[in-house]
């Protein structure tokens, strides 16, 4: 166990004054009662002065009812604390390190107890899960001596369960419209190019070698001219979902923007896979994750595993002093192949991300931005931050980038509204 702080509780502040007042009253009143109070105060003060911060030796174990639950499910966490020291621990206050992106539904991660040597105590609480990798933090223990005068704070990583891996279902709950982008893979998305397909595109003069099935025979019968009908080609999109996981994006009054982005990215991945598109995923931040675009059941399973187990998708900030944003931007661009478009999930709280998105767009990678809004309006500072963010969104729209401003409403509702605006 690591000692993080020693404090005095000030529980016995004023006991000296009480002893003096009792002694004075006993002399003046010539009564034994005040003298007894004075003696008790002197004894308590002496005992408190002689006490020292407690030294405890605890074993902490954490167990979960489900190591890999599904999203929006519940998992029960059981914490067991054992006193492995030689003496009693008279006053323990324990706080388990709940993952910051998860919510305690029932029970409490706090517990107070006293343990004899070798004795154990357990407590439970229930967490509501959400997509991503959720590491538990260290368990904090406040130990007080028998008099309650001194308090020593410890931190210790519990043994047993250290994280929750929550994989998305990748079920398509909405349709995600993509930018027009040509790829060599057949799919269900129409393009602006003529060829084989089912939707009419244009007619042209007959050329030698054109298939007989594409000749406009009605026009031949009417005018005697040979013309060939072309249809809009249908191709699969090649998409990389980019989640902004930098420390600056782990903000939000009640809900981290990164946690919301992970859930939106999982929903988007499921929709695109069901549409026959090739989907990849990446993170923009410390611990860069990368899965190249692909399709099929095996690739779907790899996507689910990446969301649940890759440390880059942790819903808590990753501390990395060596992280260089410009290097992450260059690394992602080198991984992209021609014909790939990006769907970027970011709260857009700084100019760097706006500049990066505009660069990807300028280099021929069409970008759609889905931006969860973590700003508030309660203070002047929050209002200013919200205005600056709105200006960044406007700047991107002015550069031809599709932007979805996602507020407090469900993601599917926001996406439906955006699709209607884009289709006008």
N, C-alpha and C positions, 0 to 999 in steps of 0.2 A: 504494500500500500504506500502511496506517495502522499506525504504531508504537504498540503498547499497553503495552510494558514493556521495561526494560533491567535485566539482572541480571548479577552476577558468579557464575561457576560454582564458584569456590573450588578449581579444579583444582590450582593451584600453591601452596596453603596449606602452609606448612612448608618451602618451598624455602630460605628464609633460614636456618632452623635447620640444614638439611642442609649449606649452604655453610659455616656456622661450624663445624659438627662436622667436616667434611672438612679444613678448614684447621687446626684444632686437632690432629687426628690426624696430619696431614702433619708438623707441627712436632715433635710428641712422638716419632713413630716415624721421622722423617727418611726418609719413603718418598714416591715420586712418585704412587702410586695415589690416596690420599686427596686429594692436591692437585688431581688431574684431576677428581675428583668435585666438589670445591669450585668449580673453574672452571666446570664444566658447570652447576652449580646457580645460580651467579651470572649466567651468560649467560641461562639459562632465565628466571630471575626478572626480569632486566632487560627481556627481550623481552616477557614478560607484562605488566610495568608500562607498557611503551611502547605496548601494543596498545590499540585502541579498539573499541567495539561496531561490528559490520559493517553496512555499508549495501548492501543488495541491491535490485535492480530485477527483479521477476519478473512474468511473464505467466502466469496460471492459467486453464486452460480445462477445462470439465467437459462430458462427453457421456454420454448414456444410451442404452441399446439400444432402449428403448421409452418414449416420452414419456407415453403414456396406457395403461399396462398395466391388466389386469383385476385384481380382488382375488385374493389368495392366489397371485399369479404371481411371477416373478422378473425383475428387471431389472439389467443390468450397468452399472455406473458406471465411466467411464474419466476419470481426471484427468491432464492434461498440464501440466507446469511447465517454462517456458522462461526461461533467464537472459538478460534483455535489458540487463544492465549491461555495463560495459566491462571489469570484472575478474572473476575466478573467484569462485564461491560455494563455499567449501571444506567447509562442513558445514551441510546443510539438513535439518530434520526437519519434516515436513508432516503435518497432520491435517485431513482434509476435514470439512466441516460436514454430517454425516449428519442427515436429518430425525429429530427425537426420537421419533416414533411408529413408525419403521421399524426392522427388525432386520437386521444384517449377517449373511448366511448363510455366505458364503465370502469369502476374501480379507480385506483389511484396509484401512480408510481412512487408515492411517498409513503413511508412507514416509520413508526416509532416503536422501539422495543428496548428491553434490557435482557441481557443474556449471561447466564452463568458459563463457566468454562466448559467447552464441549457442547453447549446447547445451540440449537438452530431455530430460526424463525423464517416463515415464508409469507409472501403476499403476492397478489395477482392483480392484473389490470388487462383490459381488452383494447386492442388497437384496430382502427379502421384502416385498411390497406389501400394503396394506390400504386400505379405503375412505377417501376424503377427499382434501383438497388438502395436499400435503406440501412445503413450501418448504425448500430447502437453506439451511443457515447459512453464515456466512463461513468460508473456509479459513484455518486458523491455520498460520503458518510460524515456526519457531524457527531463527534463523541464528546460527552461532558463528564467531568469527574463527579464524585459522589455529592459534593457540595454545590455543584452547578456553577462554580466560579469561573472555571476555565473551559474553553471549547477548542477542540482541535479538528480541523477539516482535512479529510482524506479523499483521494480519488483512486479508483481502482477499476481496471477493465475486468468485467465479469467473465468467467469461463462459460463454456457451453455455447449458446446461440449468440453470435456477434453481429448478425445482419439478417434482414428479410429480403428475399428475392421475389419480387412480384412481377410476373410475366403478363403482358397484355394478351387478350384473347384474339386481337387482330380481326375482330368481326366488323364488317362494313355496316356502319350505322348511318352513313350519309355519303353523298357523292362529292368528290373533290375535283373541281374543274382545273385542268392543266392549261398552260400556254401552248399555242400551236408550235410543234417541234417535230421535225422529221427524223425518224430512226429507221434502220433497216429491218426492224422486227415487226411482223404482222401483229395486229391488235385490233382493238375496238374503237380507237379514236380517229376521227376523220382529219384529213390534212387539206391543204390548199393545192395539192398536186393532183393532176389527173392520172387515171390509170384504171386498174380493175377495182371494183368495189360494188356498193349497192346504192349509193346516193349519186344522183346526176350531177355532173360537173360542167361539161361543155360538149360541143360537136366540132368536128374539123373535117377537112377533105380526106377522102379515103386515100390511104397509102398502101403500096404493095406489101403484103404480109400481115395486114391487120386481120384479126380473127373474124370469121364470118358472123359469129354471134354478136359482135359489137357494131355491125352495119345497121344503119337506120333504114330498115326495109320499107317502112311507111313512107318515108321521104322519097325513096327510090320509086315506089309505085306512083307517088303524086307528081314528082318532077323529073324522074329519070336520073337524078344526080346521086352519086355514091358518097355518102358521108359516114363517118365513124363516131360513135358515141363514147365519151370517156366519163368515168365516174370518179368520185373523190376516193383517193386511196385511204385505207384504214391501217394505221400503224400503232404499235405499242409505244407509250412514253417511257423514257429512261429518266428516272427521278432519283435524286439524292435528298433525303430529309436531313437538314442541318439544325441541330439543337444548340443554342447558345448557352453554354454551361459555365461561363466565366463567373468569378465571385460577384461582380457587379450585378449579375442577373438574379442572384439569390435574394430577391427582395419581394416584399408584399406584406401588407398589414396582417392578413390572416392566412395567406396562401402564397407560397413561393412561386415566382414566375417560371422558374425552371421546372418545378413539379407540374405546373399546368401545361408547360410546353411538352413535357414527356408524354402526358396523356393525349394531347392533341396530335403529336407525332405518331403515336400508336394507332389512333383512330384513322389518321390519314394513310398510314401504311396498309391497314386492312382494306380500306376502300380502293386504293390503287391496285393492290394485288388482285382483288376480286374483279377489277376492270381489265385485267390482263396486262397491266403495266409492269415494267421492271423497276424494282424499288431497292434503293440502298439507304444507308443511314450513316451519319457522321456527327461528331460533336465539335463545337468551336470553343475550346477552352483547355484547361489542364487535363492531362490524361486522355489525349485525343483518341476517340473510337472511330473505326472505319469498317464498313461492310459494303462491298461493291454492289451495284444494282444487279438484281436477279429476280427470278420468278419461280413458281412451282412450290410444292409442299415442303421440300427440303429447305428451300430458301426461307419460306415462311417460318419454319422451326428455328432457323439460325437467327432471324430477326427477333423472335420472341426471347431467345436465350440472351442475345446481346442486350436488350432492354432490361432484362432481369439480373444479369450477372456481371456485365462490364462495369468496372469501377468508374469509368468516365461518365456513366449515367447515374451516379450517386446523387440522391436528392439533397445532399448536404454539400456545402462548398468544399472544394479541394484546394488545400494550401500548397502552392508551388511558386516559390520565388523566382524560379528559372523560366516561367512561362512568358513567352514573347508573342503577343497577338499577331504582329505582322508575319512572324514565321509560321504560325498556324494558318493564316490566310494563304500564304504561298504553298504550304504543304497540301492543303485541300485542293487548290487549283491544279496542282500537278497530278492529283489522283483522278481528276475528272476527265472523261473521254468526250469526244465530239458527239453532239446530239443530246447531251445531258442537260436537264434543267434542275433547278434547286427550289426546294420549299424550305425557307428559313424560319425557325421559331425563335423569336427574341423579343424582349420587352423594349428594345431600342432606347436604352437609357444613356447612351453615349454616342458621340459623332463617329467613333471608329467603326462601329458596326454598319452605320449608314454608308460610309465610304467603301467598306468592303463589299457590300451588296451592289453598289453602283459599279464597282470594278468587275465583279463577276458578270453583271449584265452587259457591260461594255465589251467583255471578251467573248461574248456569244453564248453565255449560259443564262437563259431566261430565268428570272427569279420571281417567286411568289412569296410574300412575307406574311406570316401569321404572328401577330404581336399581342400577347396577353398584357393587359394594362394593369400595372401594380400601383399606379399613382393614386393619390387621394386629393381631397380638396379641403381638408380640415384646417390647415395652416397656410400662411403665406408662402412658405418654402415648398410645400407640397403642390400648391397651385402653380407656382413658377415652374416646377419640374414637369407638371402635366402640360403646360403650355409649350415648353421646350420639346417635349416628346411629340406633341401634335405637329410642331414645325418640322421635325425629322420625318414623320410620316408623309407630310405634304411634299417634302423635298423628294422622297422616293417616288411618290406618285407622279411628280413632275418629270422624273427621269424615265417614266414608262413602266415602272415596277408595280405589279399588283400587290396591294396591301390590305390585309384584313385586321381591323382594329377590334380586338376581342376584349369586351368588358366583363361584366358580371353574369351575363346570360350564358346558357349552355353553348358549348362549342358548335354543336350541330346547328343550332338556331342561327348563330352568327354566320356560319358558312353558307347556309341557304340564302340569307339576305345578301351576302356578297356575290353569290352566283347569279342572283337575279339582276343585280346592278351590272355585272360584267356582260350579261347576255343582251342587254338593251342596245 
